[in-house]
Amino acid sequence: MKPHFDQNKIDSVKSLILNSKRIVITTHYKPDGDALGSSLGLWAYLKSLNLHVDVVLPSEFPNFLKWMHGSDETIDFSKTPQEVSELINQADLLFCLDFNDPTRTEGMSNLLINSTAKKIMIDHHLAPKEFCDYAFSFPSIGSTCELIVHFIEALDGISLITMDSAACLYAGIMTDTGSFRFSSVTAETHRVVGILLNTGMRNDFVHEAVYDTSSEDRLRFLGHVLLNNMFVLNEHKAVYFQCTKDDMKRFNHQSGDLEGIVNYGLSIDGIKMAVLFSERDGIIKISFRSKGDYSVKDLAEKHFEGGGHKNAAGGKSHLTLDETIQKFKTILKENHHA
């Protein structure tokens, strides 16, 4: 189903965009394909209107996304906090893409909250916080990149989507829908993809750039995790993986190397939930995935300071890795899903 963009809001936003002297686009901490793709897709569109636009990121993004047009012009808050602070403070318009709560930007959250710029949210996560002047929030849509195409279409700007920006947007749709296999994919998703393909963008290039550019270390790391660090809990129809700091050091871990590992658990026949626990930045990061009606959103929210979608959520724990996994197992026993 096509998301409905209120025409009055679109008219107001269009006027804001055209009258802004400095626009900043930002997204969540540890940007993935949808976060970076939507940011760069919108950036390219706004640049085509001869506007002054910067993309600022809370942290680095994975190497397998560095092919994206404009990625080398993004500014990383974790490396240059002063520059990002100045850009946000000088902005009169701020786009918040692919996140529903300023805390998802980690160290940048206070900058966003305190910014006097008009703020526009475009996002597909549930239960958005009210921190923006305009919110285009559609949780039923599979990716923010799909929403950006709808947004540009509502602004009558489809003809300005270039082959390069189309590739960024396609990558976000592809990765956030599990290569078009999730139930969030609709006929409308494919219509949007058709718009992107009509620019001359090559979907085979995007797929190879994202999925077929692993380092040898990453592939060996994946093999190690699958062989030694995967644990099947058949009684709960669940699988979990654990990645220690030592594991990541041994295999020369790079940003993005953990991407997609959790999904391997769901490929086991009969498994309904897969979880990845990893030691990072002094805490335990947790990725939850599930199939069908088996929801992981509430589990992440209630027990692990997280949230997300029914079938894909994230969380964190300040316990040790072993303590976090034990807590997870106890929760499963108390809420037996099998």
C-alpha positions, 0 to 999 in steps of 0.5 A, spaced: 500 500 500 502 506 498 503 511 504 499 517 504 503 524 505 498 529 507 498 534 502 498 540 507 504 538 510 508 536 503 506 543 501 509 546 508 515 542 507 516 544 500 516 551 502 521 550 508 526 546 503 526 551 498 527 557 503 533 553 507 540 556 507 543 550 510 540 543 510 543 537 514 541 530 514 542 525 519 541 518 521 542 513 526 548 510 530 552 505 526 548 506 519 546 500 515 544 500 508 537 503 509 540 509 513 546 511 509 542 509 502 536 514 504 541 519 507 545 519 500 538 519 496 535 525 499 542 528 499 543 527 492 535 530 490 536 536 495 543 538 491 540 537 484 535 543 487 542 547 488 541 547 496 546 547 501 546 540 504 550 536 508 550 529 511 552 528 518 553 521 521 553 519 528 559 514 527 562 510 521 559 505 516 561 499 513 566 498 508 561 494 503 557 501 503 563 505 501 561 505 493 555 509 495 555 516 491 556 521 496 559 517 501 566 520 501 562 527 503 559 524 509 561 527 516 563 522 522 561 525 528 565 520 532 571 523 528 570 530 528 565 532 533 566 539 533 565 540 525 558 536 526 556 540 532 557 547 528 553 544 522 547 542 526 547 549 530 548 553 523 542 549 520 535 551 519 532 545 516 534 538 519 532 531 516 532 525 521 532 519 517 531 512 519 530 513 526 524 514 531 528 517 537 534 522 538 537 517 543 538 512 537 544 517 534 548 516 541 552 522 542 549 526 537 542 526 541 543 532 545 545 536 539 539 534 535 534 535 541 537 542 542 537 544 535 533 550 533 532 548 526 526 545 523 526 538 524 523 533 519 522 525 520 522 520 515 522 513 518 519 506 518 520 504 526 514 503 531 512 508 536 516 515 534 518 520 539 515 527 538 521 531 537 520 533 530 516 539 527 514 534 521 513 526 522 512 522 516 512 515 520 510 509 516 511 503 520 508 498 515 513 500 509 519 496 509 525 501 508 526 508 509 529 508 502 522 506 499 519 512 503 524 517 500 522 515 493 515 516 495 517 523 499 521 525 492 515 523 488 510 527 493 515 533 491 514 532 484 521 530 484 522 523 481 525 526 474 531 528 478 533 521 481 539 519 478 542 513 476 547 514 482 542 516 487 537 510 485 543 505 487 543 508 494 536 507 495 535 500 492 541 498 496 537 500 502 530 497 500 534 491 498 538 490 505 532 492 509 527 487 506 532 481 506 533 481 499 525 482 498 523 476 502 520 479 508 512 480 508 513 488 508 514 487 501 508 489 497 506 491 489 508 498 491 515 496 493 516 493 486 513 499 483 518 504 487 524 499 485 521 500 477 522 507 478 529 506 480 531 501 475 528 506 470 534 510 471 539 505 468 541 503 475 544 496 475 541 492 481 546 486 479 552 491 481 548 493 487 547 486 490 555 484 488 557 491 492 553 489 498 554 482 498 560 479 494 565 484 497 567 480 503 574 480 506 578 473 507 578 475 514 570 476 514 569 469 511 573 466 516 570 469 522 563 467 519 565 460 519 568 460 526 562 463 528 557 458 525 562 452 527 564 454 534 559 460 537 552 458 534 547 454 540 541 451 538 535 451 543 530 446 540 525 447 545 524 454 544 525 454 537 531 459 537 538 459 536 543 464 538 550 466 536 555 469 541 561 474 538 567 476 544 572 481 543 577 476 542 573 473 536 573 480 533 580 481 534 583 474 532 579 475 525 581 483 524 574 485 525 571 491 521 565 495 521 559 491 518 563 484 519 557 482 523 552 484 518 547 478 516 550 473 521 544 473 525 539 471 519 543 464 518 540 462 524 533 462 521 535 458 515 535 452 520 528 448 519 523 449 525 527 455 528 523 461 529 528 466 532 535 468 532 539 472 536 546 475 536 550 477 542 556 481 541 561 485 545 562 492 543 564 499 545 564 496 553 556 493 552 553 487 549 549 489 543 544 484 541 540 483 534 534 479 534 530 476 528 524 472 527 519 469 523 512 469 521 508 471 528 514 470 532 515 477 535 522 479 538 520 487 538 517 486 545 522 482 548 527 487 546 523 493 549 522 489 555 528 486 557 534 489 553 533 497 552 531 496 545 526 496 540 524 495 533 519 491 528 516 485 530 521 480 526 527 485 527 529 488 533 535 490 537 537 491 544 543 492 549 545 489 555 550 492 561 551 485 564 557 481 561 556 476 555 555 470 559 550 474 564 546 477 558 546 470 555 543 467 561 538 472 562 536 471 555 535 463 557 531 465 563 526 469 559 525 464 554 524 459 560 519 463 563 515 465 557 516 458 553 514 459 546 515 452 543 
